[in-house]
Amino acid sequence: MNHKLQILKPFLSFFILFIGIFPVFAQNDIQKSINNIEKNTIDGKFNDAEEELNILLKRNNDNQLNKVIIYINFVNLYANKDDYDNALKYANLAKEIADKTVDKLDDSYTSYAFAKLYLLNSMYDKTIYYSNNALKSLTNYPNENILRSKIYLLMSMTHSRTGVFSEEYNNYITKALFYARKSKSLLELLSAYSATTLMYYHKYQKSNNPKDLEKIFQNAEINLSYINENNIDIVPIKAASITYNNLASLINTYPYKNLDKNERYNLAEKYVKIALDYSSKINNPDLKSTCYSTYAEISENTGNNKQAEEYYLKAYEIVKSVRNLRDISTINTIVKLISNFYEKNNEPTKALKFNKESLIYIQKAYEKAYENKRNVLEAFYNFERKNEEIKQLKEKNQIFSKQRILYLSLIGISIIGIVLMVYMFIYKQKLNKQKTNLLEAEKQETALTLKLELEEKARLTAERKLLDIQQEQLQKKALATSLQLNHKNSFISELKEKIKDDQNFNINKVLKDERLTDNNFNGLQTIVQDIHPNFFKKMNEISKNKLSAQDLNYAAYIYLNMDNQQISNLLKVENKTVRMTKYRLKQKIGLSKDVDLQKFIQSLEL
């Protein structure tokens, strides 16, 4: 059996299901009514749905968001009736509200409605454009899972209608299913899993991969489980019938689990009977004829050609009996199936008859599609033209109002300007006087502050100089004391040596000499006090290397014009030691050999 030919018919059912289901996430206070309206719309009970929408509109006249939601459901209702004039009318009513409000959720619903209308008329570029606008408007509404799922389903249908699998198609379906699961909405889950089943079917046609076939059945079974787990009162009868019929057709056409052919055909027959039972509860010729054609295919596979012919013709009679058949593709598919059936059973005359009829319906389908598209484009054009005229009138009124306001404003501004000028002149005079007084006071305050700062600066300078002098005096005193201590240490050391070497030496004479030396140190201390206060500071500044306390002592002796012998006697050291110390001092200062150290130090400018 030709699988590709057989699968055309069952997946027509998916198309019907998508057109019927248009759930919109409404607010909690109207959710129950909206769900019932959606169910009636799907099941073809258009009058009931319209009546309930009108009642709902009266109750929510003051709620702008709810009004937009109700208008969008009117769009869905009229789109299902192929009444695109009214569908577009309500889409524009929703847009008028959305344009006036700051709520971006209104914009999202409205963009979604336009995307739906463009999709129904195969204008896929505009479908994607408005769908993206709807998603963009939902940025700040993370909980709008149903609406997000529906938007991605619309975008996926731009691919499913062409029957070509692509990664973009897969991406749309994945996101639609993700948000449907988050929403936990029954209608949304049924739509999303149906779309996923269809996507894997198209993928299987391209890949012929058994794993893709498994995915087809897996998603179809999930859909069936949602039908069986929920009360039929809340499940659209049309959705239940389509789900059973699609699974029956799939089981009849492809290997299923580990069932042999007879087991598969029996299970398929069981499911199609359930589908027929559901379809008989609503007035939908397309759906009922589709179920009978599936039953005919099953009978054909079991070898019961007589029963197959009976069901094919019954399906044909059902759709032929409808005067204004909305979906010509249904009867066209059934006629093709009948033509193929007679061709396989060597009845060329009958096959040719139905084949010719198929060509007629193909032509009618194209004509109807063209007519629908023309009507939609004309309706869009008329609405755009009316909107443009209204917009131009509003702009003219706004310009006139602005001009009138402008003239009145200019007169008012002129009067106010004159009053302000007089007031500003008086105020400016008063302000200038205040500023003059303030500046004079600030000037006096600044002068006083400056005087105080100068006095404070002079006081601080005097204190700093006094501290410098005191510090210098302490350094000088420390120098003299240091010299005396050095001498005492040397004296004690010599005394110890003499006592050790000669126990009979005259200690009184030595002590007398030492007292004389102490007197000399007292005189030296007085001389040191006379050294210029800046001497030690200057020595540290001119020296290339850091000077020790001993270096500074020797520099002071030289500055006081003491010769080597005087320094030797004072410090109780040999002349050689004095010469070596002075030589090292000359090197630390950085003097050349031809410069006299004593003349250099005594010539310093302090």
C-alpha positions as CSV (number, residue, x, y, z in Angstrom):
1,M,0.0,0.0,0.0
2,N,1.2,3.5,-0.8
3,H,1.9,5.0,2.6
4,K,2.3,8.6,1.3
5,L,-1.1,8.5,-0.4
6,Q,-2.8,7.0,2.6
7,I,-1.4,9.5,5.1
8,L,-2.8,12.5,3.2
9,K,-6.3,11.9,4.5
10,P,-5.7,11.4,8.2
11,F,-3.5,14.5,8.5
12,L,-6.2,16.5,6.9
13,S,-7.8,15.9,10.2
14,F,-5.0,17.6,12.0
15,F,-5.6,20.6,9.8
16,I,-9.2,20.7,10.9
17,L,-8.3,20.5,14.5
18,F,-5.9,23.4,14.3
19,I,-8.3,25.6,12.5
20,G,-10.9,24.8,15.2
21,I,-8.8,25.3,18.3
22,F,-7.9,28.9,19.1
23,P,-7.6,29.0,22.9
24,V,-6.7,32.4,24.3
25,F,-5.5,32.8,27.9
26,A,-8.2,34.8,29.5
27,Q,-8.4,36.2,33.0
28,N,-9.8,34.0,35.7
29,D,-13.2,35.7,35.9
30,I,-14.1,34.9,32.3
31,Q,-12.0,31.8,31.8
32,K,-14.8,29.3,32.2
33,S,-17.0,31.2,29.7
34,I,-14.1,31.5,27.2
35,N,-13.4,27.7,27.5
36,N,-17.0,26.9,26.7
37,I,-17.1,29.3,23.8
38,E,-13.9,27.7,22.4
39,K,-15.5,24.3,22.7
40,N,-18.6,25.3,20.9
41,T,-16.6,27.0,18.2
42,I,-14.5,23.8,17.7
43,D,-17.6,21.7,17.6
44,G,-19.3,24.0,15.0
45,K,-21.9,25.4,17.4
46,F,-21.3,28.9,16.1
47,N,-24.7,30.4,17.1
48,D,-24.2,29.3,20.7
49,A,-20.7,30.6,20.8
50,E,-21.7,34.0,19.3
51,E,-24.6,34.4,21.8
52,E,-22.4,33.7,24.8
53,L,-19.7,36.1,23.5
54,N,-22.3,38.9,23.2
55,I,-23.4,38.3,26.8
56,L,-19.8,38.3,27.9
57,L,-19.0,41.5,26.1
58,K,-21.8,43.3,28.0
59,R,-20.6,42.1,31.3
60,N,-17.0,43.3,30.6
61,N,-17.6,46.6,28.9
62,D,-15.4,48.4,31.4
63,N,-12.5,46.0,31.4
64,Q,-10.3,46.8,28.4
65,L,-8.1,43.7,28.5
66,N,-11.2,41.4,28.8
67,K,-12.8,43.2,25.9
68,V,-9.7,42.6,23.8
69,I,-9.8,38.9,24.7
70,I,-13.6,38.7,23.8
71,Y,-12.9,40.5,20.4
72,I,-10.1,38.0,19.7
73,N,-12.6,35.1,20.2
74,F,-15.0,36.9,17.8
75,V,-12.1,36.8,15.3
76,N,-11.8,33.1,15.9
77,L,-15.5,32.5,15.5
78,Y,-15.9,34.4,12.2
79,A,-12.6,33.0,10.8
80,N,-14.0,29.5,11.4
81,K,-17.1,30.5,9.5
82,D,-15.0,32.0,6.6
83,D,-16.5,35.4,7.4
84,Y,-13.3,37.4,7.1
85,D,-15.0,40.8,6.9
86,N,-16.4,40.4,10.4
87,A,-13.2,38.6,11.6
88,L,-11.1,41.6,10.5
89,K,-13.7,44.0,12.0
90,Y,-13.2,42.5,15.5
91,A,-9.4,42.3,15.0
92,N,-9.4,46.1,14.3
93,L,-11.7,46.7,17.3
94,A,-9.1,44.9,19.5
95,K,-6.3,46.9,17.9
96,E,-8.1,50.2,18.6
97,I,-8.2,49.3,22.3
98,A,-4.6,48.1,22.3
99,D,-3.3,51.3,20.7
100,K,-4.9,53.4,23.4
101,T,-3.6,51.4,26.4
102,V,-0.1,51.0,27.9
103,D,-0.7,47.3,28.6
104,K,1.5,45.4,26.1
105,L,-0.6,42.2,26.7
106,D,-3.3,43.8,24.6
107,D,-0.8,44.3,21.8
108,S,0.2,40.6,22.0
109,Y,-3.4,39.3,21.7
110,T,-4.1,41.7,18.8
111,S,-0.9,40.7,16.9
112,Y,-1.8,37.1,17.4
113,A,-5.2,37.6,15.9
114,F,-3.7,39.2,12.7
115,A,-1.2,36.4,12.5
116,K,-4.0,33.9,12.6
117,L,-5.9,35.7,9.8
118,Y,-2.9,35.9,7.6
119,L,-2.1,32.2,8.2
120,L,-5.6,31.1,7.2
121,N,-5.0,32.8,3.9
122,S,-1.5,31.4,3.3
123,M,0.2,34.8,3.8
124,Y,3.1,33.2,5.8
125,D,5.5,36.1,5.8
126,K,3.0,38.3,7.6
127,T,2.1,35.4,9.9
128,I,5.7,35.2,11.1
129,Y,5.9,39.1,11.3
130,Y,2.8,39.4,13.5
131,S,3.8,36.3,15.6
132,N,7.2,37.8,16.4
133,N,5.4,41.1,17.3
134,A,3.2,39.2,19.7
135,L,6.1,37.4,21.3
136,K,8.0,40.7,21.7
137,S,5.0,42.2,23.5
138,L,5.0,39.3,25.9
139,T,8.5,40.0,27.3
140,N,7.2,41.3,30.6
141,Y,4.5,38.6,31.0
142,P,6.4,35.4,31.9
143,N,3.2,33.5,32.9
144,E,1.4,33.8,29.6
145,N,2.2,30.2,28.7
146,I,-0.9,29.4,26.7
147,L,-0.5,32.5,24.4
148,R,3.2,31.7,23.9
149,S,2.3,28.1,22.9
150,K,-0.3,29.3,20.5
151,I,2.0,31.8,18.9
152,Y,4.6,29.1,18.3
153,L,2.0,26.8,16.9
154,L,0.9,29.4,14.4
155,M,4.5,29.8,13.3
156,S,4.9,26.0,13.0
157,M,1.9,25.9,10.7
158,T,3.7,28.0,8.2
159,H,5.8,24.9,7.7
160,S,3.2,22.1,8.4
161,R,1.1,23.5,5.6
162,T,3.9,23.0,3.1
163,G,4.7,19.5,4.4
164,V,8.4,20.1,4.5
165,F,10.4,19.4,7.6
166,S,13.1,21.8,8.8
167,E,15.0,22.6,12.0
168,E,13.1,25.9,12.2
169,Y,9.9,23.9,12.1
170,N,11.2,21.6,14.8
171,N,12.2,24.6,16.9
172,Y,8.7,26.1,16.8
173,I,7.1,22.8,17.7
174,T,9.5,22.3,20.6
175,K,8.7,25.7,22.1
176,A,5.0,25.3,21.5
177,L,5.0,22.0,23.4
178,F,7.2,23.4,26.2
179,Y,4.8,26.2,26.9
180,A,1.7,24.0,26.5
181,R,3.1,21.7,29.2
182,K,3.7,24.7,31.5
183,S,0.2,25.9,31.0
184,K,-1.5,22.6,31.8
185,S,-4.3,23.6,29.5
186,L,-6.1,20.6,28.0
187,L,-7.0,22.3,24.7
188,E,-3.4,23.6,24.4
189,L,-1.9,20.2,25.1
190,L,-4.2,18.5,22.5
191,S,-3.2,21.1,19.9
192,A,0.5,20.9,20.8
193,Y,0.8,17.1,20.7
194,S,-1.3,17.0,17.5
195,A,1.2,19.4,15.9
196,T,4.1,17.4,17.3
197,T,2.7,14.2,15.7
198,L,2.3,16.0,12.4
199,M,5.9,17.4,12.6
200,Y,7.4,13.9,13.1
201,Y,5.3,12.6,10.3
202,H,6.8,15.2,7.9
203,K,10.2,14.4,9.4
204,Y,9.7,10.7,8.8
205,Q,8.7,11.3,5.1
206,K,12.1,13.0,4.7
207,S,14.3,10.7,6.8
208,N,12.5,7.3,6.7
209,N,14.0,6.7,10.1
210,P,12.1,4.2,12.3
211,K,12.7,6.4,15.4
212,D,10.7,9.2,13.8
213,L,7.9,6.7,13.2
214,E,8.0,5.8,16.9
215,K,7.7,9.5,17.7
216,I,4.6,9.8,15.5
217,F,2.8,7.0,17.5
218,Q,4.2,8.2,20.8
219,N,2.7,11.7,20.5
220,A,-0.5,10.4,19.0
221,E,-0.9,8.1,22.0
222,I,-0.3,10.9,24.4
223,N,-3.0,12.9,22.7
224,L,-5.4,9.9,23.1
225,S,-4.5,9.6,26.8
226,Y,-5.6,13.3,27.4
227,I,-8.9,12.5,25.6
228,N,-9.5,9.4,27.8
229,E,-8.4,11.0,31.1
230,N,-10.7,14.0,30.9
231,N,-14.5,14.3,31.0
232,I,-15.9,14.5,27.5
233,D,-18.0,17.5,28.6
234,I,-14.8,19.6,28.7
235,V,-13.1,18.0,25.7
236,P,-14.3,19.2,22.3
237,I,-16.1,16.3,20.6
238,K,-14.5,17.2,17.3
239,A,-11.0,16.9,18.9
240,A,-11.9,13.5,20.4
241,S,-13.2,12.2,17.0
242,I,-10.1,13.5,15.1
243,T,-7.7,12.0,17.7
244,Y,-9.2,8.5,17.4
245,N,-9.5,8.7,13.6
246,N,-5.9,9.8,13.1
247,L,-4.5,7.1,15.3
248,A,-6.7,4.5,13.6
249,S,-5.4,5.6,10.2
250,L,-1.7,5.5,11.4
251,I,-2.1,2.0,12.9
252,N,-3.8,0.9,9.7
253,T,-1.0,2.3,7.6
254,Y,2.3,1.6,9.5
255,P,3.7,-1.2,11.7
256,Y,2.6,-0.6,15.3
257,K,4.4,-2.1,18.3
258,N,4.6,-5.9,18.0
259,L,1.1,-6.4,16.5
260,D,0.6,-8.5,13.4
261,K,-1.5,-7.1,10.5
262,N,-4.8,-8.6,11.7
263,E,-4.3,-7.3,15.2
264,R,-3.4,-3.8,13.8
265,Y,-6.5,-3.8,11.6
266,N,-8.7,-4.9,14.5
267,L,-7.3,-2.1,16.7
268,A,-7.6,0.4,13.9
269,E,-11.3,-0.6,13.3
270,K,-12.0,-0.3,17.1
271,Y,-10.6,3.3,17.1
272,V,-12.4,4.4,13.9
273,K,-15.7,3.2,15.3
274,I,-15.1,5.4,18.4
275,A,-14.3,8.3,16.1
276,L,-17.5,7.7,14.1
277,D,-19.5,7.6,17.3
278,Y,-18.1,11.0,18.4
279,S,-18.6,12.5,15.0
280,S,-22.3,11.5,15.0
281,K,-22.8,13.8,18.1
282,I,-22.0,17.0,16.2
283,N,-23.1,18.2,12.8
284,N,-19.8,18.1,10.9
285,P,-20.0,16.4,7.4
286,D,-16.2,16.9,6.8
287,L,-15.3,15.0,10.0
288,K,-17.9,12.2,9.5
289,S,-16.9,11.6,5.9
290,T,-13.2,11.5,6.9
291,C,-13.9,8.8,9.5
292,Y,-15.8,6.7,6.9
293,S,-12.9,7.0,4.5
294,T,-10.6,5.8,7.2
295,Y,-13.0,2.8,7.8
296,A,-12.9,2.1,4.1
297,E,-9.1,2.0,4.1
298,I,-9.1,-0.5,7.0
299,S,-11.7,-2.7,5.2
300,E,-9.6,-2.5,2.0
301,N,-6.5,-3.7,3.9
302,T,-8.4,-6.6,5.4
303,G,-9.5,-7.7,1.8
304,N,-13.1,-6.7,2.3
305,N,-13.4,-4.6,-0.9
306,K,-17.2,-4.7,-0.9
307,Q,-17.3,-3.0,2.5
308,A,-14.5,-0.7,1.6
309,E,-16.4,0.5,-1.5
310,E,-19.6,0.9,0.6
311,Y,-17.7,3.2,3.1
312,Y,-15.9,5.2,0.4
313,L,-19.2,5.9,-1.3
314,K,-20.9,6.7,2.0
315,A,-18.2,9.2,2.8
316,Y,-18.6,10.6,-0.7
317,E,-22.4,10.9,-0.3
318,I,-22.1,12.7,3.0
319,V,-19.9,15.5,1.7
320,K,-21.8,15.7,-1.6
321,S,-25.1,16.3,0.3
322,V,-23.8,19.5,1.8
323,R,-24.7,22.4,-0.4
324,N,-22.1,24.9,0.9
325,L,-19.2,22.7,1.8
326,R,-16.6,24.9,3.5
327,D,-13.6,22.6,3.1
328,I,-13.4,21.4,-0.6
329,S,-10.1,19.6,0.2
330,T,-12.1,17.0,2.2
331,I,-14.3,15.9,-0.7
332,N,-11.3,16.2,-3.1
333,T,-9.3,13.8,-0.9
334,I,-12.2,11.3,-0.7
335,V,-12.7,11.4,-4.5
336,K,-9.0,10.7,-5.0
337,L,-9.2,7.7,-2.6
338,I,-12.2,6.3,-4.4
339,S,-10.5,6.8,-7.8
340,N,-7.4,4.9,-6.5
341,F,-9.6,2.2,-5.1
342,Y,-11.3,1.5,-8.4
343,E,-8.0,1.7,-10.3
344,K,-6.5,-1.0,-8.0
345,N,-9.6,-3.2,-8.5
346,N,-9.4,-3.0,-12.3
347,E,-12.4,-0.8,-12.8
348,P,-10.9,1.9,-15.0
349,T,-14.3,3.5,-16.0
350,K,-15.2,4.3,-12.4
351,A,-11.7,5.3,-11.6
352,L,-11.7,7.7,-14.5
353,K,-15.0,9.2,-13.5
354,F,-13.8,10.0,-10.0
355,N,-10.5,11.1,-11.2
356,K,-12.2,13.7,-13.5
357,E,-14.3,14.8,-10.6
358,S,-11.2,15.1,-8.5
359,L,-9.7,17.5,-11.1
360,I,-12.9,19.5,-10.9
361,Y,-12.6,19.8,-7.1
362,I,-9.0,20.7,-7.4
363,Q,-10.0,23.5,-9.7
364,K,-12.7,24.6,-7.3
365,A,-10.3,24.4,-4.4
366,Y,-7.9,26.7,-6.2
367,E,-10.8,29.1,-7.1
368,K,-12.1,29.1,-3.5
369,A,-8.6,29.7,-2.2
370,Y,-8.1,32.5,-4.7
371,E,-11.5,34.0,-3.8
372,N,-10.8,33.8,-0.1
373,K,-7.5,35.4,-0.5
374,R,-9.0,38.1,-2.7
375,N,-11.7,38.8,-0.2
376,V,-9.3,38.9,2.7
377,L,-7.0,41.3,0.8
378,E,-9.9,43.4,-0.2
379,A,-11.2,43.5,3.4
380,F,-7.7,44.4,4.7
381,Y,-7.5,47.1,2.0
382,N,-10.9,48.5,2.9
383,F,-10.1,48.5,6.6
384,E,-6.7,50.1,6.0
385,R,-8.3,52.7,3.8
386,K,-10.9,53.5,6.4
387,N,-8.3,53.5,9.1
388,E,-6.2,55.9,7.1
389,E,-9.2,58.2,6.5
390,I,-10.0,58.2,10.2
391,K,-6.4,58.8,11.0
392,Q,-6.3,61.8,8.6
393,L,-9.5,63.3,10.0
394,K,-8.1,62.8,13.5
395,E,-4.8,64.5,12.5
396,K,-6.7,67.4,11.0
397,N,-8.8,67.8,14.1
398,Q,-5.6,67.6,16.2
399,I,-3.9,70.2,14.1
400,F,-6.9,72.6,14.3
401,S,-7.1,72.0,18.1
402,K,-3.4,72.6,18.4
403,Q,-3.6,75.8,16.4
404,R,-6.4,77.2,18.5
405,I,-4.6,76.2,21.6
406,L,-1.5,77.8,20.2
407,Y,-3.1,81.2,19.5
408,L,-4.7,81.3,22.9
409,S,-1.5,80.3,24.5
410,L,0.4,83.0,22.6
411,I,-2.0,85.7,23.9
412,G,-1.8,84.3,27.4
413,I,1.9,84.1,27.2
414,S,2.2,87.7,26.0
415,I,0.1,89.0,28.9
416,I,2.0,86.8,31.4
417,G,5.3,87.9,29.7
418,I,4.5,91.6,30.3
419,V,3.6,91.0,33.9
420,L,6.7,88.9,34.4
421,M,8.9,91.6,32.8
422,V,7.7,94.3,35.3
423,Y,7.9,91.9,38.2
424,M,11.4,90.7,37.1
425,F,12.6,94.4,36.8
426,I,11.5,95.2,40.3
427,Y,12.8,91.9,41.6
428,K,16.1,92.3,39.8
429,Q,16.7,95.7,41.4
430,K,15.9,94.3,44.8
431,L,18.1,91.3,44.2
432,N,21.0,93.4,43.0
433,K,20.8,95.5,46.2
434,Q,20.8,92.3,48.3
435,K,23.8,91.0,46.3
436,T,25.7,94.2,46.8
437,N,25.2,94.1,50.5
438,L,26.1,90.4,50.6
439,L,29.3,90.9,48.6
440,E,30.3,93.8,50.9
441,A,29.8,91.6,53.9
442,E,31.7,88.8,52.3
443,K,34.5,91.1,51.4
444,Q,34.9,92.3,55.0
445,E,34.6,88.7,56.2
446,T,37.3,87.6,53.7
447,A,39.7,90.4,54.8
448,L,39.2,89.5,58.5
449,T,39.8,85.8,57.7
450,L,42.9,86.7,55.7
451,K,44.3,88.8,58.5
452,L,43.7,86.0,61.0
453,E,45.3,83.5,58.7
454,L,48.4,85.7,58.3
455,E,48.7,86.1,62.0
456,E,48.3,82.4,62.6
457,K,50.9,81.7,59.9
458,A,53.4,84.1,61.5
459,R,52.8,82.5,64.9
460,L,53.4,79.1,63.5
461,T,56.6,80.2,61.8
462,A,57.9,81.8,65.0
463,E,57.1,78.6,66.9
464,R,58.8,76.5,64.3
465,K,62.0,78.6,64.4
466,L,62.0,78.4,68.2
467,L,61.6,74.7,68.1
468,D,64.5,74.5,65.5
469,I,66.7,76.6,67.8
470,Q,65.8,74.5,70.8
471,Q,66.5,71.3,68.8
472,E,69.9,72.6,67.7
473,Q,70.8,73.6,71.2
474,L,69.9,70.1,72.4
475,Q,72.0,68.6,69.6
476,K,75.0,70.8,70.6
477,K,74.6,69.9,74.3
478,A,74.4,66.2,73.3
479,L,77.6,66.6,71.3
480,A,79.6,68.1,74.2
481,T,78.2,65.5,76.6
482,S,79.1,62.8,74.1
483,L,82.7,64.1,73.9
484,Q,82.9,64.2,77.7
485,L,81.5,60.7,78.0
486,N,84.0,59.4,75.4
487,H,86.8,61.0,77.4
488,K,85.6,59.5,80.7
489,N,85.4,56.1,79.2
490,S,89.0,56.5,77.8
491,F,90.2,57.8,81.2
492,I,88.7,54.9,83.1
493,S,90.2,52.4,80.7
494,E,93.7,54.0,81.0
495,L,93.3,54.1,84.8
496,K,92.5,50.4,84.9
497,E,95.6,49.6,82.8
498,K,97.9,51.8,84.9
499,I,96.6,50.2,88.1
500,K,97.1,46.8,86.6
501,D,100.7,47.6,85.4
502,D,101.9,49.8,88.3
503,Q,100.3,49.6,91.7
504,N,102.5,52.4,93.1
505,F,101.6,55.2,90.6
506,N,100.3,58.5,92.0
507,I,96.6,58.3,91.5
508,N,96.0,61.7,93.1
509,K,98.0,63.4,90.4
510,V,96.0,61.6,87.7
511,L,92.7,62.7,89.3
512,K,93.9,66.2,89.5
513,D,94.7,66.2,85.8
514,E,91.3,64.8,85.1
515,R,89.6,67.6,87.0
516,L,91.5,70.0,84.8
517,T,90.3,68.1,81.7
518,D,86.7,68.4,83.0
519,N,87.2,72.1,83.2
520,N,88.4,72.0,79.6
521,F,85.2,70.1,78.7
522,N,83.0,72.6,80.4
523,G,84.7,75.2,78.3
524,L,84.3,73.1,75.2
525,Q,80.6,72.7,75.9
526,T,80.3,76.5,76.0
527,I,82.2,76.7,72.6
528,V,79.9,74.0,71.1
529,Q,76.9,76.0,72.1
530,D,78.3,78.8,69.9
531,I,78.3,76.7,66.8
532,H,75.8,78.1,64.2
533,P,72.3,76.6,64.6
534,N,72.3,75.4,60.9
535,F,75.8,73.9,61.0
536,F,74.8,70.2,61.4
537,K,71.9,70.6,59.0
538,K,74.2,72.1,56.4
539,M,76.8,69.3,56.8
540,N,74.1,66.6,56.2
541,E,72.9,68.5,53.1
542,I,76.3,68.8,51.4
543,S,77.5,65.3,52.2
544,K,77.2,62.7,49.5
545,N,77.0,60.0,52.1
546,K,75.3,59.8,55.4
547,L,77.4,61.2,58.3
548,S,77.7,59.5,61.6
549,A,77.7,61.3,65.0
550,Q,81.5,61.0,65.1
551,D,81.7,62.6,61.7
552,L,79.6,65.5,62.8
553,N,81.7,65.9,66.0
554,Y,85.0,66.1,64.0
555,A,83.3,68.6,61.6
556,A,82.4,70.7,64.6
557,Y,86.0,70.6,65.9
558,I,87.2,71.7,62.5
559,Y,84.6,74.5,62.3
560,L,85.9,75.7,65.7
561,N,89.4,75.9,64.2
562,M,90.8,73.1,66.4
563,D,94.0,71.5,65.1
564,N,94.8,67.7,65.2
565,Q,96.7,68.0,68.4
566,Q,93.8,69.7,70.2
567,I,91.4,67.2,68.9
568,S,93.8,64.4,69.9
569,N,94.2,65.8,73.5
570,L,90.4,66.3,73.8
571,L,89.5,62.9,72.6
572,K,92.5,61.1,74.1
573,V,93.4,59.5,70.8
574,E,96.5,59.5,68.7
575,N,97.1,62.1,66.0
576,K,97.1,59.3,63.4
577,T,93.5,58.4,64.4
578,V,92.5,62.1,64.0
579,R,94.1,62.3,60.6
580,M,92.4,59.1,59.4
581,T,89.0,60.2,60.7
582,K,89.3,63.6,59.0
583,Y,90.3,61.8,55.8
584,R,87.2,59.5,55.9
585,L,85.1,62.6,56.6
586,K,86.5,64.3,53.5
587,Q,85.6,61.3,51.4
588,K,82.1,61.1,52.7
589,I,81.5,64.8,51.9
590,G,82.8,64.1,48.4
591,L,85.8,66.5,48.3
592,S,88.6,66.1,45.9
593,K,92.2,65.7,47.1
594,D,93.3,69.3,46.3
595,V,90.5,70.8,48.5
596,D,91.4,71.6,52.1
597,L,88.8,70.1,54.5
598,Q,89.3,72.7,57.2
599,K,89.0,75.7,54.8
600,F,85.9,74.1,53.1
601,I,84.1,73.6,56.4
602,Q,84.9,77.1,57.8
603,S,83.8,78.7,54.5
604,L,80.3,77.2,54.6
605,E,77.5,79.7,54.2
606,L,75.1,79.0,57.0
